[in-house]
């Protein structure tokens, strides 16, 4: 708060000892607020605000399998990954090239912030799975990144799913059949919620679930439409 306090005190009088208009004080206050916030907000890569550059960057990405989820079409992006960065310090320094910015932790390219996650470049992944990666500040979970083909926004597969069932009494037996962990059930909605295991091809598992006659609908939980301001 010191930055704002100093600017407000300066705004009370100008160099001639005259109090400036209220509007000028308000402008100075806003400048102080922006200066204070700039120390805690993670900057968004400049290229992402240019629609043409963003479109060209997305078009350049390697694409994997396409699938439908919750009424939208997605494609898996094997050269991107996401890590949850809530509570982890991530500072970006943007350079002139589309989609490239460096973290002070791993010196890897940061693509964008997505909710509580950071999307990074990576070498070509073999399958869309959630895996554990070792970092200097501890182990982290690495999540698959997908592209919403309608909105052209990045989505992150969180590792949770929910199933609409013909018979909610089958919730635990389905968990046992596919080695997934049952979290809870919503009986009125006939829907069960699960945690996916690590190092499992999520899209292959999804297909198996869709083919199960006990299951009416499969939905992967994603961070897609909700995006925190940077």
Steps between C-alpha positions, in 0.01 A plus 500: 500500500798735538507574126139623504547697821802685364327593176189621682708719732686648203170572325377723782718791387700574192841659494339847539311397811166495319260212550422338160144419389332184632508343153880525490520338844286214371730449203805496725328254732427265210862524383613404849258208508625373165862530612428302813307228314767467234724334756260211560320444169660249264528664157334336201724437200461792260441276197183357657323837471560516123228284334703439182816396685303282740319328211830437321654359817206265562509385137869409541437263791517124454153346537400165638166327540171689477202427725170642624451615858203671659361608163826642363768365265861480621836388369788387719821708471795265565764777504331692784456411866356673805609518861300638789680813618275607786732594785809466281693808392509533121659803343486544125733700279343537159715509188422589141409154373142367498420279793840522663570631848737366763434401861759574764447148638541266205605725209230334294263678264181624657201525266235654725335495839170311518320531830728344764712331231793602281523359147853413380661365187642149521649236274249281315307291754412139423153509657260735679553397861553659838848432629730610780804709412786589730578870540757683709227607744331159518299256290212641294220347294519556125163527324408458130406813306227504234364754254132592483440491124209744521646770725870433425570516873730265687347251741665301777393148593487502881489125563141487617196369313133442555276231360127505438387147586198290416508370857682701767547176699764406240727792599746297709508199270590731209781645711628148564473405132717790379728555800367851560423647842139579585480840672126535558162440338205726431204265517229742375713576192609135458856632467821370656828689534846344473873569520712368213821308570834633380687374194182378329402603148198713586347501151532121469335460840229742393418286197475188715262677735285624211468142376382375838121435486467603865612856418282758323746789479870560572627849585862593564548787743694784335619851564387659175238774500602643838820702474640734762611845392876549480 
